[in-house]
Amino acid sequence: MKYPDDHLASKRLYERALACLPGGNTRTTVFMRPFPIYAARAEGCRVWDEDNNEYIDCINNFTAMIHGHGNKSIANAVVDQLGRGTAFGLPTRSEIDLAELLRDRLPAIDQLRFTNSGTEAVMMALKAARAFTGRPAIAKIEGAYHGTYDYAEVSLDAEPSNWGEPTPVPVAFARGTPRGVLDDVIVLPFNDVSAARRIIAENASRLAAVLIDPLPNRVGLMPASREYVEQLELSVGEAGALLIFDEVISFRLSYAGAQGLWGARPDLTTLGKIIGGGFPVGAVGGRKDVMTVFDPTSGKPAVPHGGTFSANPMSMRAGLACMQQLPPEKYEWLDHLGNVVRDGFNEMFNRKGVGARAVGMGSLLTVHFTSQAPTDYRSVFQSPSEARQLATFNRGLLNRGILAASYGLMALSTPMTDQDVAAIVRAAEGAVDDVLKADL
């Protein structure tokens, strides 16, 4: 198949969408030029578009679909709940069941609350930290994505002209971000232990929390060093602030998430993606004394929190069915799949003499067209040439039946087989040939 030539049905749908959606789009992350590909159906690790083109899905709705599509246990749970009711103005048993499972897997969580998205979970975690500490400022990693809350998206796409030297400065992501937001966000360089120690100490009196994704997607999927995480734990403790682990994506790394692999014990944790089994979901959990900011039993809580569809039983039952199918051995299988793809890509890059590398952990990987070892956001900031190479590589994957995110991210799923990942590696070799022929 070839994009866009073999996607006429998607083109017609996009022409309709332009009349009723701004730019024909609801999610910027799925926008493509000249038009996006519209999904029609899916099963297992495969997706078919409106033109009946078939793909191995390595996006999996941006890491949310860890069991791929059409998982029978999840589908049965959803159909059963559908007959009982989809949402109520009352709590249901389902939220307790899922909360207990998550609490049992994450020793740092005593209690949690459900939200409708990872963005909302991060927002509530930051509000909880401010309420608990009585301080206004939060610190986050330069380039890290934590959803679309104003404070969380600061310095998401900083560039050399504005990112500050040597200490990062807060940079607005969305036009119109108030100056007051930037004044209350402290930006930390990733994996720089001494800089993190210094910057946190300098801002200790006003710091409510440090927010970190230990395997930050938009920073390039380089893992935080154990020394860096340990320094953050030490520094926030000395400052009387809180450490927040954003595990909306990284919870898929192991049975106990990234914090289990790093041996960390954050004060608050945010979750999303896989815990909804393909339905909208988010959660914030942590120490009981911190979580009391949400407690309404004595009147108005310090942080009121509602949400019409928070903890709706469809998401709760789908999430429970999803998580019950993730015993430790499933993570071993996902680790195996990820290692095969990363190793296969890197062997092929080396053999062809291409300045590129695949990095990541577990079932997550991303490709960087760079000759230097990625270490932080600035080391993977793309030059125009590197951006063109990645775009050509991604187009090459697409034309060979592999779906990957436009910025290089791949998220594998449990239904994948050794044959599937071998096909992914073969497609990547052809995609690299496209890059070499283009002489970018």
PyMOL commands that set and color helices and strands:
alter all, ss='L'
color gray80, all
select helices_A, chain A and resi 8-20+22-24+28-30+60-63+72-82+93-105+118-133+179-183+193-202+204-206+226-239+250-253+257-262+273-276+288-294+313-324+328-352+378-380+384-399+418-438
alter helices_A, ss='H'
color red, helices_A
select strands_A, chain A and resi 39-43+46-49+54-57+111-115+137-141+185-188+207-212+242-246+268-272+282-286+357-361+364-368+402-403+409-411
alter strands_A, ss='S'
color yellow, strands_A
deselect
rebuild
show_as cartoon
